[in-house]
């Protein structure tokens, strides 16, 4: 069992009548890259600020490295934070910014300078020590904020949407650098983001939050492939949902009946509901295949009509209308041969197919 | 002809649109004109006057350094100027020291209706300056509010005499009169500080006090300097307050200059004293700015 570094126990945070965090209860393991993911206003930043010590939870406790730090002020916690807007001190140069937290360290002036140079090397800004804060670009500020926190060698580094203000290309580059840096320094990262792709790329584990609740904590692959709730399935990536009724379950195969899809087969170790009860069948757009020639209705396939389509460069999205269903079903195909221009005729009859191990049963339905 | 005129107008218009500085100076020109007429000319007159001589009612328009010589020979002027600077520096210190917490409170702790607080701060300005000085006279006087209250409470048997007619009374009156002028610039500079900078300092291990010294104070320094200058410069030359509450020990350079242009009837000496006190204030301001630069360097 890996060593637990942060233990969040029954944490509730109310702001007046608004409950920002509702009974959060989980551990973060030493050395992992842990993300808090959710739409804005879901309580992820509040939870991070509770870890940093800027907010005191209404009830519950926070333990960091085995110590209860619930009531400790920010300067008495073994954590450091990278702020959303980086919070680089405008009256100090880069070197002084990085050295800000080292006032009480025992290091001699020479050692400290060496340490600062090491940090500048680490964030790939060597020789930038004398620059003023306002001479830095967004990406550079972000790196300085990282160095300023990492020089303190915290047990946990907290990051509040640190890549949110960067443009797409730079963000992707910083994601890779951040991940490499985390593996290099071996410090536990707790990362707040609303960008699901970013969370999937970076994290070892992700906690998905919604309206103050922690919905699910899993690895990126598990969250994507086997979400446990409709919210998580919908929030991460795109998902097609179908309401079904369970008809039979035997030998790890569930058989359901859907108004829109007809008969469906799902591989699962255990069905999410009893026979004759309703569940939601969830299928990712890229797990659906389109057939244009043999339009035969069978199990795990359904006839439909081609709707609008979108060309996205590496892939295309097709929207297929089914009988008895208002919203079109979304299908993603790789543009392996050209732009798939020849299949885009709307109103064309197509057949959707999927394999029985590529779909998810969810207990909740709308 | 017509087309030539047009191109000329167009040319001017084009130049006007193109040049940021021309537009800037156009915007500035009314003010610049007033400053030129109202400040530069009187200054030139004052400067010229200071090299003339007064004999009874006649101005002798020949160049002389006698007035400046008088300043350095007769110790009284020099001492009063020194006292004025000292009192003003003290007023500045007291005012800014008292204004800072209030500005800090409004900027950081008032969540709603900040405007109401700002308006409250300016309330002393709603009455005339003279009335405010008189009210302090009423408060601090021999039969004033403080003395009569203490007497009726039986805490003292005789009225306290050290309250009025001394530099202390001048400092209190001026500090009160200039409080709003100090609070507003400090408030603005504090308001501009990004709150996450303060959080970042706490996060990096600094206590609330250390955060104030290392982050909040340096970042609000422009406001503090502005407040210092706005209080110091006008109070050096103030003559109403010292005349009304200062007594003989509270006389400031402004009173001397006023009397030179009035009862004493020695305009050239008054002009020379004005010039000297202006130069002294300039020097003191430079010293203040130098000191803040040093502080900034020390912090970073």
Interface residues (C-beta under 8 A of the other chain):
Chain A: X52 X53 X54 X73 X74 X75 X79 X80 X81 X83 X84 X85 X87 X89 X90 X91 X92 X93 X96 X100 X101 X103 X104 X148 X149 X152
Chain B: X194 X196 X197 X199 X200 X201 X202 X203 X204 X205 X206 X207 X210 X214 X215 X218 X219 X296 X299 X300
